[in-house]
Amino acid sequence: MKKLLIILLILSLFLPVIEAKVVNITKTDFYIESRQAYRLEKGDGISFIKDDKEYVISVDEIGKNGVRLKSFAYKDSGERETFYLILNQNYSNKIDFEKDDIYDMQLNFLKTWNVDNATKVDILFEALNETKTNSELKTGLIITSLIIIIGLITYFILKKK
């Protein structure tokens, strides 16, 4: 009886290790090939070196029409800051890992797959060196200016009556 209890205790201690899913982080080099596609499942990801720092982008959740990714950037203090990205058929994402107003990578959702009772996602990773534009700010200023102009015109038209 004691032997059986000891065996059950040992098995219960190792059960989480036995059932644990192996996470697959693929090392890649974007200096060799700037565009690379990977088929990943939840928990899987890629790692790469940029400017002597290692970055990891992993799959956090997979939906039918999109995926949520998890990654991190380095703060000025050298501390890592975690962030999440959403990708789907209509929305790709650009990342500025170093927060220097230069996009370092673009991510594009390609497709989800059901393979061997596991959902997988195809993602295209493309290394960039693209300066951020202030197009959002320009658009906001144009819309604000148009609202003010239309308001003034309306005010003067109504004032004459």
N, CA and C of each residue as an Amber inpcrd file, in Angstrom:
protein
   483
   0.8150000  -1.1900000   0.0000000   0.0000000   0.0000000   0.0000000
   0.8640000   1.2620000   0.0000000   1.9160000   1.2620000   0.8140000
   2.8140000   2.4200000   0.8830000   3.5180000   2.6290000  -0.4610000
   3.9070000   1.5310000  -1.0910000   4.5840000   1.6440000  -2.3820000
   3.6630000   2.2640000  -3.4230000   2.4000000   1.8650000  -3.3990000
   1.4250000   2.4040000  -4.3300000   1.2310000   3.9070000  -4.1050000
   1.1510000   4.3220000  -2.8560000   1.0160000   5.7460000  -2.5370000
   2.2440000   6.5340000  -2.9810000   3.4090000   5.9880000  -2.7880000
   4.6520000   6.6580000  -3.2100000   4.6870000   6.7930000  -4.7290000
   4.2970000   5.7360000  -5.4390000   4.2750000   5.7830000  -6.9050000
   3.2660000   6.8250000  -7.3840000   2.0710000   6.8570000  -6.7760000
   1.0670000   7.8530000  -7.1510000   1.5560000   9.2650000  -6.8570000
   2.2420000   9.4590000  -5.7440000   2.7860000  10.7730000  -5.3980000
   3.8300000  11.2160000  -6.4190000   4.7070000  10.3210000  -6.7820000
   5.7490000  10.6420000  -7.7620000   5.1120000  10.9560000  -9.1210000
   4.1330000  10.1550000  -9.5410000   3.4600000  10.4100000 -10.8140000
   2.7160000  11.7430000 -10.7940000   2.0850000  12.0720000  -9.6650000
   1.3590000  13.3460000  -9.5930000   2.3080000  14.5380000  -9.6500000
   3.5280000  14.3620000  -9.1630000   4.5100000  15.4440000  -9.2490000
   5.0100000  15.6530000 -10.6680000   5.1310000  14.5620000 -11.4230000
   5.6400000  14.6660000 -12.7870000   4.5530000  14.8330000 -13.8330000
   3.2770000  14.6980000 -13.4610000   2.1830000  14.8120000 -14.4130000
   2.1510000  16.1560000 -15.1310000   2.3210000  17.2990000 -14.4160000
   2.3450000  18.5730000 -15.1600000   3.4830000  18.6460000 -16.1660000
   4.6010000  18.0550000 -15.8560000   5.7340000  18.0590000 -16.7870000
   5.4200000  17.1890000 -17.9920000   4.7830000  16.0580000 -17.7430000
   4.4440000  15.1480000 -18.8330000   3.4020000  15.7700000 -19.7540000
   2.3900000  16.4590000 -19.1630000   1.3150000  17.0480000 -19.9540000
   1.6840000  18.3940000 -20.5610000   2.7590000  18.9910000 -20.1090000
   3.1170000  20.3280000 -20.5800000   3.3680000  20.3130000 -22.0830000
   2.8640000  21.3240000 -22.7200000   3.0410000  21.4580000 -24.1590000
   4.4110000  22.0850000 -24.4200000   5.1100000  21.5490000 -25.3530000
   6.4120000  22.0800000 -25.7110000   6.2040000  23.3450000 -26.5320000
   6.8210000  24.4320000 -26.1100000   6.7240000  25.6910000 -26.8300000
   7.8820000  25.7520000 -27.8220000   7.5550000  26.1030000 -29.0270000
   8.5430000  26.1240000 -30.1000000   8.8710000  27.5730000 -30.4580000
  10.0440000  28.0420000 -30.0570000  10.5180000  29.3680000 -30.4300000
  11.6270000  29.1630000 -31.4690000  11.3830000  29.6200000 -32.6720000
  12.3140000  29.4420000 -33.7800000  13.2430000  30.6430000 -33.8830000
  14.5390000  30.3790000 -33.8540000  15.5090000  31.4570000 -34.0540000
  15.5980000  31.7510000 -35.5420000  15.5880000  33.0250000 -35.8770000
  15.6400000  33.4150000 -37.2830000  16.5760000  34.5980000 -37.4540000
  16.9870000  34.8310000 -38.6800000  17.9130000  35.9240000 -38.9740000
  17.3490000  36.7400000 -40.1340000  16.8790000  37.9470000 -39.8340000
  16.3030000  38.8020000 -40.8710000  17.3710000  39.5450000 -41.6610000
  18.6260000  39.4360000 -41.2580000  19.7000000  40.0310000 -42.0470000
  19.9630000  39.1890000 -43.2990000  19.6790000  37.8930000 -43.2240000
  19.8660000  37.0030000 -44.3700000  18.6740000  37.0980000 -45.3200000
  17.4790000  36.9780000 -44.7870000  16.2470000  37.0520000 -45.5750000
  15.2780000  37.9640000 -44.8380000  14.9140000  39.0980000 -45.4460000
  14.1080000  40.1030000 -44.7420000  12.6300000  39.7320000 -44.6400000
  12.1430000  38.8300000 -45.4940000  10.7380000  38.3860000 -45.4420000
  10.7050000  36.8890000 -45.1930000   9.9980000  36.4950000 -44.1220000
   9.9040000  35.0830000 -43.7760000   8.5040000  34.7870000 -43.2460000
   7.9390000  33.6640000 -43.6680000   6.6240000  33.2450000 -43.2010000
   6.7920000  32.0200000 -42.3040000   5.9790000  31.9770000 -41.2380000
   6.0200000  30.8570000 -40.3030000   4.6110000  30.3960000 -39.9950000
   4.4550000  29.0810000 -39.8110000   3.2030000  28.4950000 -39.3420000
   3.4080000  28.1880000 -37.8580000   2.6200000  28.8620000 -37.0190000
   2.8000000  28.7750000 -35.5700000   1.4890000  28.3970000 -34.8980000
   1.5850000  27.7790000 -33.7400000   0.3980000  27.5440000 -32.9270000
   0.5420000  28.3000000 -31.6210000  -0.4800000  28.2680000 -30.8000000
  -0.4830000  29.0440000 -29.5560000   0.7570000  28.7130000 -28.7280000
   1.4610000  29.7660000 -28.3160000   2.6750000  29.6020000 -27.5270000
   3.9460000  29.5930000 -28.3560000   3.8350000  29.2440000 -29.6300000
   5.0100000  29.2380000 -30.5040000   5.3770000  30.6620000 -30.8890000
   6.6000000  30.8330000 -31.3810000   7.0080000  32.1530000 -31.8160000
   8.3430000  32.1220000 -32.5280000   8.8460000  33.3090000 -32.7770000
  10.1680000  33.4520000 -33.3890000  11.0070000  34.3480000 -32.4920000
  12.3130000  34.1690000 -32.5730000  13.2340000  35.0720000 -31.8820000
  14.2870000  35.5190000 -32.8840000  14.7810000  36.7180000 -32.6850000
  15.7920000  37.2560000 -33.5880000  16.6060000  38.3130000 -32.8460000
  17.7740000  38.5840000 -33.3770000  18.6770000  39.5770000 -32.8090000
  18.6220000  40.8220000 -33.6750000  18.4720000  41.9780000 -33.0290000
  18.5180000  43.2650000 -33.7240000  19.2850000  44.2240000 -32.8390000
  20.3280000  44.8100000 -33.3670000  21.1650000  45.7600000 -32.6350000
  21.6050000  45.1880000 -31.2880000  22.0980000  43.9510000 -31.3100000
  22.6440000  43.2580000 -30.1340000  21.6170000  42.9820000 -29.0400000
  20.3290000  43.0170000 -29.3540000  19.2750000  42.6730000 -28.4050000
  18.4110000  41.5840000 -29.0160000  18.0030000  40.6310000 -28.1730000
  17.1390000  39.5550000 -28.6580000  15.6780000  39.9180000 -28.4330000
  14.8710000  39.6970000 -29.4670000  13.4350000  39.9460000 -29.4150000
  12.7020000  38.6410000 -29.6870000  11.5280000  38.4990000 -29.0770000
  10.6810000  37.3300000 -29.2900000   9.2700000  37.8220000 -29.6050000
   8.6740000  37.2420000 -30.6310000   7.2670000  37.4830000 -30.9570000
   6.5930000  36.1220000 -30.9000000   5.6060000  35.9840000 -30.0160000
   4.9470000  34.6890000 -29.8580000   3.4400000  34.8240000 -30.0290000
   2.7980000  33.6970000 -30.3470000   1.3540000  33.6540000 -30.5360000
   0.6920000  33.5320000 -29.1670000  -0.1680000  34.4940000 -28.8470000
  -0.8710000  34.4850000 -27.5630000  -2.2390000  33.8220000 -27.6990000
  -2.9900000  34.1650000 -28.7330000  -4.3110000  33.5860000 -28.9890000
  -4.5400000  33.5110000 -30.4890000  -5.2460000  32.4680000 -30.9090000
  -5.6100000  32.3180000 -32.3220000  -7.1240000  32.2670000 -32.4270000
  -7.6830000  33.1380000 -33.2630000  -9.1130000  33.1290000 -33.5480000
  -9.3510000  32.6180000 -34.9560000 -10.6120000  32.5770000 -35.3660000
 -10.9320000  32.0960000 -36.7130000 -10.3930000  33.0150000 -37.7950000
 -10.4520000  34.3300000 -37.5280000 -10.0730000  35.2950000 -38.5620000
  -8.9290000  36.1970000 -38.1410000  -8.1970000  35.8200000 -37.1130000
  -7.1080000  36.6700000 -36.6770000  -6.2990000  36.0330000 -35.5700000
  -5.3290000  36.7900000 -35.1000000  -4.4070000  36.2870000 -34.0830000
  -3.9570000  37.4460000 -33.1950000  -3.7080000  37.1420000 -31.9150000
  -3.1140000  38.1260000 -31.0090000  -1.7140000  37.6400000 -30.6880000
  -0.7430000  38.5250000 -30.9120000   0.6560000  38.2130000 -30.6720000
   1.1470000  38.9470000 -29.4350000   2.1830000  38.4050000 -28.8270000
   2.7850000  39.0020000 -27.6370000   4.2680000  39.2110000 -27.9220000
   4.7600000  40.3890000 -27.5700000   6.1710000  40.6830000 -27.7530000
   6.5870000  41.7060000 -26.7100000   7.7630000  42.2620000 -26.8710000
   8.2460000  43.2740000 -25.9450000   9.2020000  44.2140000 -26.6560000
   9.3330000  45.3870000 -26.0790000  10.3000000  46.3810000 -26.5480000
  11.1480000  46.7630000 -25.3450000  12.2770000  47.3570000 -25.6180000
  13.1600000  47.8040000 -24.5410000  12.9290000  49.2840000 -24.2620000
  12.7730000  49.6040000 -22.9860000  12.6740000  51.0030000 -22.5740000
  14.0840000  51.5990000 -22.5760000  14.1690000  52.9280000 -22.4000000
  15.4730000  53.5880000 -22.3520000  16.3380000  53.0460000 -21.2240000
  15.7130000  52.5990000 -20.1420000  16.4470000  52.0590000 -18.9940000
  16.9610000  50.6450000 -19.2570000  16.5810000  50.0360000 -20.3860000
  16.9970000  48.6790000 -20.6980000  15.9880000  47.6400000 -20.2420000
  14.9660000  48.0700000 -19.5250000  13.9250000  47.1760000 -19.0320000
  12.9940000  46.7880000 -20.1780000  12.5040000  45.5330000 -20.1440000
  11.6050000  45.0510000 -21.1880000  10.1650000  45.4370000 -20.8770000
   9.4410000  45.8570000 -21.9110000   8.0450000  46.2470000 -21.7910000
   7.2170000  45.3660000 -22.7380000   6.2950000  44.5870000 -22.1660000
   5.4700000  43.6710000 -22.9490000   4.3390000  44.4270000 -23.6410000
   4.0440000  44.0320000 -24.8750000   2.8910000  44.5910000 -25.5920000
   2.2440000  43.5030000 -26.4420000   0.9990000  43.7440000 -26.8460000
   0.2300000  42.7890000 -27.6450000  -0.1280000  43.4210000 -28.9860000
  -0.2150000  42.5830000 -30.0130000  -0.5580000  43.0220000 -31.3650000
  -1.7220000  42.1890000 -31.8890000  -2.6110000  42.8180000 -32.5990000
  -3.7240000  42.1170000 -33.2380000  -3.4870000  42.1170000 -34.7410000
  -3.6090000  40.9560000 -35.3510000  -3.5070000  40.8250000 -36.8040000
  -4.7420000  40.1020000 -37.3110000  -5.2470000  40.5260000 -38.4680000
  -6.3110000  39.7960000 -39.1510000  -6.2050000  40.0760000 -40.6420000
  -7.1760000  39.5960000 -41.4080000  -7.1300000  39.7570000 -42.8640000
  -7.0880000  41.2230000 -43.2890000  -7.7170000  42.0920000 -42.4980000
  -7.8230000  43.4970000 -42.8750000  -6.7890000  44.3940000 -42.2000000
  -6.0500000  43.8720000 -41.2430000  -5.1870000  44.7370000 -40.4530000
  -3.8430000  44.0780000 -40.2000000  -2.7980000  44.6580000 -40.7670000
  -1.4440000  44.2260000 -40.4690000  -0.8980000  45.1790000 -39.4030000
   0.3120000  44.9550000 -38.9570000   0.8600000  45.7710000 -37.8860000
   2.3420000  46.0210000 -38.1180000   2.7720000  47.2320000 -37.8190000
   4.1870000  47.5750000 -37.8680000   4.6660000  47.8200000 -36.4460000
   5.9070000  47.4170000 -36.1660000   6.4500000  47.5120000 -34.8130000
   7.7080000  48.3720000 -34.8160000   7.8030000  49.2250000 -33.8140000
   9.0090000  50.0020000 -33.5380000   9.5450000  49.4960000 -32.1960000
  10.3980000  48.4710000 -32.2310000  10.8950000  47.8520000 -31.0100000
  11.7090000  48.8120000 -30.1450000  12.4690000  49.6820000 -30.7800000
  13.4100000  50.5390000 -30.0500000  12.8360000  51.9120000 -29.7130000
  11.5910000  52.1590000 -30.1270000  10.9130000  53.4330000 -29.8790000
  11.7540000  54.6260000 -30.3460000  12.2810000  54.4910000 -31.5720000
  13.1060000  55.5420000 -32.1620000  12.4420000  56.1450000 -33.3990000
  11.1170000  55.9620000 -33.5380000  10.3240000  56.4570000 -34.6590000
  10.7310000  55.8570000 -35.9960000  11.2880000  54.6480000 -35.9440000
  11.6020000  53.8910000 -37.1530000  10.9850000  52.5090000 -36.9940000
  10.0970000  52.1320000 -37.9270000   9.4910000  50.8100000 -37.8760000
  10.5500000  49.7530000 -38.1590000  10.5930000  48.7230000 -37.3110000
  11.5780000  47.6570000 -37.4420000  11.0110000  46.4160000 -38.1280000
   9.6860000  46.2090000 -38.0200000   9.1060000  44.9950000 -38.5740000
   7.6350000  45.2060000 -38.9180000   7.2160000  44.5330000 -39.9830000
   5.8030000  44.4970000 -40.3410000   5.3480000  43.0450000 -40.2480000
   4.1480000  42.8480000 -39.6720000   3.5770000  41.5180000 -39.5080000
   2.2610000  41.4520000 -40.2710000   2.0790000  40.3840000 -41.0420000
   0.8580000  40.1980000 -41.8210000   0.2580000  38.8280000 -41.5240000
  -1.0160000  38.8160000 -41.2070000  -1.7790000  37.5820000 -41.0110000
  -2.0550000  36.9830000 -42.3870000  -1.7690000  35.6880000 -42.5470000
  -2.0220000  35.0400000 -43.8260000  -3.2290000  34.1080000 -43.7760000
  -3.2300000  33.1580000 -42.8180000  -4.3030000  32.1670000 -42.7870000
  -4.2330000  31.3570000 -41.5020000  -5.3840000  30.8190000 -41.0640000
  -5.3890000  29.8640000 -39.9520000  -5.6460000  28.4710000 -40.5030000
  -5.1360000  27.4730000 -39.8000000  -5.2390000  26.0780000 -40.2060000
  -5.6440000  25.2360000 -39.0020000  -6.3860000  24.1840000 -39.2330000
  -6.6350000  23.1590000 -38.2270000  -5.8670000  21.9210000 -38.6520000
  -4.7810000  21.6290000 -37.9270000  -3.9040000  20.5180000 -38.2600000
  -3.7370000  19.6500000 -37.0120000  -4.0490000  18.3760000 -37.1270000
  -3.8790000  17.4270000 -36.0150000  -4.5050000  17.9330000 -34.7240000
  -5.7520000  18.3680000 -34.7950000  -6.4940000  18.8800000 -33.6260000
  -5.8410000  20.0990000 -32.9910000  -5.0560000  20.8180000 -33.7390000
  -4.4310000  22.0480000 -33.2400000  -4.6600000  23.1530000 -34.2680000
  -4.9610000  24.3440000 -33.7790000  -5.1340000  25.4870000 -34.6640000
  -3.7870000  26.1600000 -34.8450000  -3.4350000  26.3960000 -36.0850000
  -2.1600000  27.0430000 -36.4100000  -2.4330000  28.2710000 -37.2710000
  -1.4880000  29.1840000 -37.2790000  -1.6480000  30.4140000 -38.0370000
  -0.3860000  30.6580000 -38.8680000  -0.5830000  31.1330000 -40.0720000
   0.5380000  31.5350000 -40.9260000   0.6980000  33.0420000 -40.8180000
   1.9140000  33.4750000 -40.5120000   2.2200000  34.8980000 -40.3580000
   3.4480000  35.2250000 -41.1920000   3.3790000  36.3430000 -41.8960000
   4.5120000  36.8370000 -42.6750000   5.2060000  37.9190000 -41.8560000
   6.4840000  37.7320000 -41.5880000   7.3110000  38.6920000 -40.8680000
   8.2250000  39.3610000 -41.8820000   8.2740000  40.6930000 -41.8540000
   9.1410000  41.4190000 -42.7750000   9.9280000  42.4800000 -42.0100000
  11.2590000  42.3720000 -42.0680000  12.1170000  43.3650000 -41.4240000
  12.0350000  44.6710000 -42.1990000  11.9190000  45.7790000 -41.4680000
  11.8130000  47.1010000 -42.0760000  12.8720000  48.0270000 -41.5070000
  13.0370000  49.1260000 -42.1670000  13.8180000  50.2550000 -41.6630000
  13.1160000  51.4910000 -42.2180000  11.8670000  51.7120000 -41.7370000
  10.9680000  52.7030000 -42.3220000  10.6290000  53.7800000 -41.2920000
  10.8820000  55.0200000 -41.6470000  10.5810000  56.1410000 -40.7560000
   9.0800000  56.3070000 -40.6110000   8.6290000  56.5250000 -39.3810000
   7.2090000  56.7580000 -39.1160000   6.8130000  58.1100000 -39.6900000
   5.5830000  58.1880000 -40.2030000   5.0640000  59.4610000 -40.6940000
   4.0190000  59.9740000 -39.7200000   3.7780000  61.2470000 -39.7810000
   2.7680000  61.8570000 -38.9220000   1.4580000  62.0340000 -39.6760000
   1.0980000  61.0630000 -40.5040000  -0.1070000  61.1900000 -41.3280000
  -1.3690000  61.2520000 -40.4770000  -1.3740000  60.5620000 -39.3370000
  -2.5480000  60.6170000 -38.4610000  -2.7410000  62.0330000 -37.9270000
  -1.6620000  62.6940000 -37.5570000  -1.7250000  64.0610000 -37.0480000
  -2.1970000  65.0030000 -38.1540000  -1.6670000  64.8510000 -39.3590000
  -2.0790000  65.7010000 -40.4840000  -3.5570000  65.5310000 -40.7840000
  -4.0370000  64.2980000 -40.7860000  -5.4480000  64.0290000 -41.0530000
  -6.3220000  64.6810000 -39.9900000  -5.9310000  64.5680000 -38.7340000
  -6.6790000  65.1870000 -37.6380000  -6.7440000  66.6970000 -37.7720000
  -5.6280000  67.3190000 -38.1530000  -5.6040000  68.7740000 -38.3330000
  -6.4960000  69.2050000 -39.4940000  -6.4900000  68.4530000 -40.5670000
  -7.3300000  68.7830000 -41.7250000  -8.8050000  68.6820000 -41.3540000
  -9.1850000  67.6320000 -40.6710000 -10.5890000  67.4620000 -40.2720000
 -11.0100000  68.5780000 -39.3150000 -10.1660000  68.8950000 -38.3460000
 -10.4720000  69.9780000 -37.4040000 -10.6280000  71.3070000 -38.1320000
  -9.7260000  71.5890000 -39.0700000  -9.8060000  72.8330000 -39.8390000
 -11.0920000  72.9050000 -40.6480000 -11.4710000  71.8070000 -41.2720000
 -12.7080000  71.7780000 -42.0540000 -13.9310000  72.0170000 -41.1730000
 -13.9570000  71.4420000 -39.9960000 -15.0800000  71.6470000 -39.0710000
 -15.1750000  73.1180000 -38.6700000 -14.0390000  73.7440000 -38.3810000
 -14.0310000  75.1600000 -37.9970000 -14.5060000  76.0380000 -39.1490000
 -14.0160000  75.7710000 -40.3650000 -14.4110000  76.5630000 -41.5370000
 -15.9040000  76.4230000 -41.8080000 -16.4200000  75.1830000 -41.7670000
 -17.8560000  74.9640000 -41.9970000 -18.6640000  75.6560000 -40.9070000
 -18.1870000  75.6060000 -39.6680000 -18.8750000  76.2810000 -38.5670000
 -18.9180000  77.7810000 -38.7580000 -17.8050000  78.3840000 -39.1870000
 -17.7630000  79.8300000 -39.4200000 -18.6850000  80.2380000 -40.5720000
 -18.6610000  79.4660000 -41.6460000 -19.5330000  79.7680000 -42.7900000
 -20.9940000  79.6850000 -42.3620000 -21.3430000  78.6590000 -41.6260000
 -22.7130000  78.4920000 -41.1350000 -23.0880000  79.6520000 -40.2190000
 -22.2130000  80.0910000 -39.3580000 -22.4640000  81.1820000 -38.4190000
 -22.7540000  82.4790000 -39.1850000 -21.9040000  82.7830000 -40.1870000
 -22.0990000  84.0230000 -40.9420000 -23.3600000  83.9840000 -41.8030000
 -23.7050000  82.8390000 -42.3430000 -24.9350000  82.7150000 -43.1270000
 -26.1540000  82.9220000 -42.2330000 -26.1570000  82.2970000 -41.0740000
 -27.2930000  82.4370000 -40.1530000 -27.3690000  83.8340000 -39.5240000
 -26.2410000  84.5010000 -39.3680000 -26.1800000  85.8420000 -38.7640000
 -26.8250000  86.8580000 -39.6880000 -26.6810000  86.7010000 -41.0230000
 -27.2510000  87.6330000 -42.0060000 -28.7630000  87.5440000 -42.0180000
 -29.3220000  86.4060000 -41.6900000 -30.7740000  86.2260000 -41.7470000
 -31.3730000  86.8060000 -40.5340000
